[in-house]
Amino acid sequence: MATIKLKEISTLAPKDFDKEAIKEKTAGILEKLDDLQNLLYAESKHAVLVILQGMDASGKDGAIRKVFGAMNPQGVRVQSFKAPTPEELSHDFLWRIHAVAPPKGIIQLFNRSHYEDVLITRVHKIIDDKTAKIRMKAINDFEQLLQEHNSTTILKFYMHISPEEQKQRLQERISDPTKQWKYNERDFDEAKLWDDYMAAYEDCFEHCNDVPWTVVPADQNWYKEYIIASTLQKALEKLDMEYPGLKKS
Amino acid sequence: MATIKLKEISTLAPKDFDKEAIKEKTAGILEKLDDLQNLLYAESKHAVLVILQGMDASGKDGAIRKVFGAMNPQGVRVQSFKAPTPEELSHDFLWRIHAVAPPKGIIQLFNRSHYEDVLITRVHKIIDDKTAKIRMKAINDFEQLLQEHNSTTILKFYMHISPEEQKQRLQERISDPTKQWKYNERDFDEAKLWDDYMAAYEDCFEHCNDVPWTVVPADQNWYKEYIIASTLQKALEKLDMEYPGLKKS
């Protein structure tokens, strides 16, 4: 496949997309998603894993709230991955991930994921390129396991924002008292490593592409939500599910 | 305290409650709950545990969807407890419960709970009255532990429906193709044990009352949702939370 160059992809919606029209369309999709999730739960033949990746303030939390918040919380689980604990570090890097892989019937959301083990670790030179390559191979094998052995649909989203938009959002975290808790002094230091992060992401897109990535232009929340919701809708509809009849005894 | 006699409590809303007015009121409460949950998550000083109990088809799932579905799924977790697995049975009955107790910042919902270990087990004579009493003491101690040692607010709801309403809902599960998957042949056998269940519940209300129960008249969903949402709102407001300021380094 052609490699993805993030600099060549716009972080904005295409010019001919109308905000209000898209918001209305998204509202309709969210209603359909609610039904599809109920069907997924009822049928319990397929699992769904949604991976959200992106730089700080790229809108992962908002996407969870708006898109996944529209479905029944009984069938939607959210796992945020932070820096690994000492116990987690005493295992292979996929151990804590595998433990929360979705069972059939469930939509499991990862807010950050095993990809951090080839992103932040790589940018900060905690692992070298060779180790990154070996890990990416392990990630492909792991994702294949979930697909083939538990009928798991995997969707991977990269929230694509511009460094300017990020800077503005981080500033807002400092000035808005209801957002200060999200701010971390380290965030601006991380932002300085922008190009290194982009290179690491592009490497993920190239080498972990058995399950393809969706690059989501994410400077505008309404467009981001539309892309994620519609991608999820298409994936669920492809499963061709139906309500089970009465149980036979 | 005066013991609760379920037969003396109506399963309906008080006569002077207007459905449309209450629905509007509930919508307003749900918006406030969304803010309060965000604050709980941001502050991360308190945990919240919500226990939903009730007979089959008493509307637990609907309450989860409507009330708890209005909040950010990142901070709301739902755990449904089914018949224990062999591994779970090889531990004390609170082992699997403790494992999913809420951390600070999180609202954890139990769809059924440790109370099944003094309800279904007791009605089916898997445990005797003496064991039930001992377990209820252990439950009180456990709930106290969560309250005192992790600043956990515990809310316990009993969905109070009439046997007639239950029968109608179970019939609907048979005739509606989108609901047949919820139907279990055993449901009607369980319904025959109604009085035994009511006695077991009343015993719980009496002996596990350190954290008081809310008996929710649940024949009408709009009233049920209002009671749960407003009880949760009051409990969260009592925590007197505030957004943390900028982290000091």
HADDOCK unambig.tbl for C-alpha pairs under 7 A between the chains (distance, minus, plus):
assign (segid A and resid 42 and name CA) (segid B and resid 181 and name CA) 6.17 0.50 0.50
assign (segid A and resid 64 and name CA) (segid B and resid 74 and name CA) 6.98 0.50 0.50
assign (segid A and resid 65 and name CA) (segid B and resid 72 and name CA) 5.00 0.50 0.50
assign (segid A and resid 65 and name CA) (segid B and resid 73 and name CA) 6.42 0.50 0.50
assign (segid A and resid 69 and name CA) (segid B and resid 69 and name CA) 6.58 0.50 0.50
assign (segid A and resid 69 and name CA) (segid B and resid 72 and name CA) 5.79 0.50 0.50
assign (segid A and resid 69 and name CA) (segid B and resid 73 and name CA) 5.55 0.50 0.50
assign (segid A and resid 71 and name CA) (segid B and resid 69 and name CA) 7.00 0.50 0.50
assign (segid A and resid 72 and name CA) (segid B and resid 65 and name CA) 5.02 0.50 0.50
assign (segid A and resid 72 and name CA) (segid B and resid 69 and name CA) 5.79 0.50 0.50
assign (segid A and resid 73 and name CA) (segid B and resid 65 and name CA) 6.44 0.50 0.50
assign (segid A and resid 73 and name CA) (segid B and resid 69 and name CA) 5.56 0.50 0.50
assign (segid A and resid 73 and name CA) (segid B and resid 73 and name CA) 6.36 0.50 0.50
assign (segid A and resid 73 and name CA) (segid B and resid 78 and name CA) 6.65 0.50 0.50
assign (segid A and resid 74 and name CA) (segid B and resid 64 and name CA) 7.00 0.50 0.50
assign (segid A and resid 74 and name CA) (segid B and resid 78 and name CA) 5.49 0.50 0.50
assign (segid A and resid 78 and name CA) (segid B and resid 73 and name CA) 6.64 0.50 0.50
assign (segid A and resid 78 and name CA) (segid B and resid 74 and name CA) 5.49 0.50 0.50
assign (segid A and resid 177 and name CA) (segid B and resid 243 and name CA) 6.95 0.50 0.50
assign (segid A and resid 177 and name CA) (segid B and resid 245 and name CA) 6.57 0.50 0.50
assign (segid A and resid 178 and name CA) (segid B and resid 243 and name CA) 5.84 0.50 0.50
assign (segid A and resid 180 and name CA) (segid B and resid 244 and name CA) 6.96 0.50 0.50
assign (segid A and resid 180 and name CA) (segid B and resid 245 and name CA) 5.60 0.50 0.50
assign (segid A and resid 180 and name CA) (segid B and resid 246 and name CA) 5.20 0.50 0.50
assign (segid A and resid 181 and name CA) (segid B and resid 42 and name CA) 6.17 0.50 0.50
assign (segid A and resid 181 and name CA) (segid B and resid 243 and name CA) 6.98 0.50 0.50
assign (segid A and resid 181 and name CA) (segid B and resid 244 and name CA) 5.55 0.50 0.50
assign (segid A and resid 181 and name CA) (segid B and resid 245 and name CA) 6.14 0.50 0.50
assign (segid A and resid 181 and name CA) (segid B and resid 246 and name CA) 6.16 0.50 0.50
assign (segid A and resid 183 and name CA) (segid B and resid 246 and name CA) 6.96 0.50 0.50
assign (segid A and resid 243 and name CA) (segid B and resid 177 and name CA) 6.95 0.50 0.50
assign (segid A and resid 243 and name CA) (segid B and resid 178 and name CA) 5.87 0.50 0.50
assign (segid A and resid 244 and name CA) (segid B and resid 180 and name CA) 6.98 0.50 0.50
assign (segid A and resid 244 and name CA) (segid B and resid 181 and name CA) 5.58 0.50 0.50
assign (segid A and resid 245 and name CA) (segid B and resid 177 and name CA) 6.59 0.50 0.50
assign (segid A and resid 245 and name CA) (segid B and resid 180 and name CA) 5.62 0.50 0.50
assign (segid A and resid 245 and name CA) (segid B and resid 181 and name CA) 6.17 0.50 0.50
assign (segid A and resid 246 and name CA) (segid B and resid 180 and name CA) 5.17 0.50 0.50
assign (segid A and resid 246 and name CA) (segid B and resid 181 and name CA) 6.14 0.50 0.50
assign (segid A and resid 246 and name CA) (segid B and resid 183 and name CA) 6.94 0.50 0.50
